[in-house]
């Protein structure tokens, strides 16, 4: 039984710029899709890939991984009650 693939989004501050961190377990399919994201970079400090935090990048992340991996936003989106 294969475990469901997932990516966890994290808030990062890199060089005083707000970024979206992409944390995931090693997986060839996810890595291939990550590599296709524009302006993707690796943070040695945080140990994860990241892109600038903006609406178009966030939409692109969800679109890219739709049907491939669960995009976990639990640490990224604030739930206001």
C-alpha positions in Angstrom: 0.0 0.0 0.0 1.5 3.3 -1.1 1.4 6.2 1.3 -0.3 9.4 0.0 2.2 12.0 -1.2 2.0 15.3 0.6 3.7 18.7 0.6 3.6 21.0 3.6 3.7 24.7 3.1 5.7 26.8 5.6 6.2 30.5 6.1 9.9 31.5 5.6 11.7 34.8 5.7 14.8 34.6 3.5 16.9 37.7 2.9 14.1 39.8 4.3 11.6 38.5 1.8 8.5 36.5 2.6 8.7 33.0 1.0 6.7 29.8 0.8 8.6 26.8 2.0 7.8 23.4 0.4 8.5 20.5 2.8 8.1 17.0 1.6 9.5 13.5 2.0 11.8 12.4 -0.8 9.8 11.4 -3.9 10.9 11.4 -7.5 7.5 12.6 -8.8 7.2 15.5 -6.4 10.8 16.4 -7.0 10.3 16.5 -10.8 7.3 18.8 -10.3 9.2 21.0 -7.8 12.0 21.4 -10.4 9.5 22.8 -12.9 8.3 25.6 -10.6 9.7 29.0 -11.8 12.3 30.6 -9.6 12.4 27.7 -7.2 15.5 27.7 -4.9 16.9 25.6 -2.1 17.4 27.0 1.4 20.3 25.3 3.2 19.3 27.1 6.4 15.7 25.6 6.4 16.4 22.4 4.5 13.6 22.9 2.0 12.8 24.4 -1.4 11.1 27.8 -1.5 9.5 30.4 -3.8 8.6 34.0 -3.1 5.3 34.3 -1.3 2.8 35.8 -3.7 -0.7 35.0 -5.0 0.5 33.6 -8.3 3.1 31.3 -6.8 0.6 30.0 -4.3 -2.0 29.3 -7.0 0.7 27.6 -9.1 1.7 25.3 -6.2 -1.9 24.1 -5.8 -2.4 23.7 -9.6 0.9 21.9 -10.1 0.2 19.3 -7.4 -3.5 18.8 -7.9 -4.2 15.1 -8.2 -0.6 14.2 -7.5 0.0 15.2 -3.8 -1.9 16.7 -0.9 -0.9 20.3 -0.3 -1.0 20.7 3.5 -1.6 24.4 4.4 -2.1 23.8 8.2 1.1 25.7 9.1 0.5 28.3 6.3 -3.1 29.5 6.6 -4.5 31.0 9.8 -7.9 29.9 10.8 -9.8 32.8 12.4 -12.7 31.9 14.6 
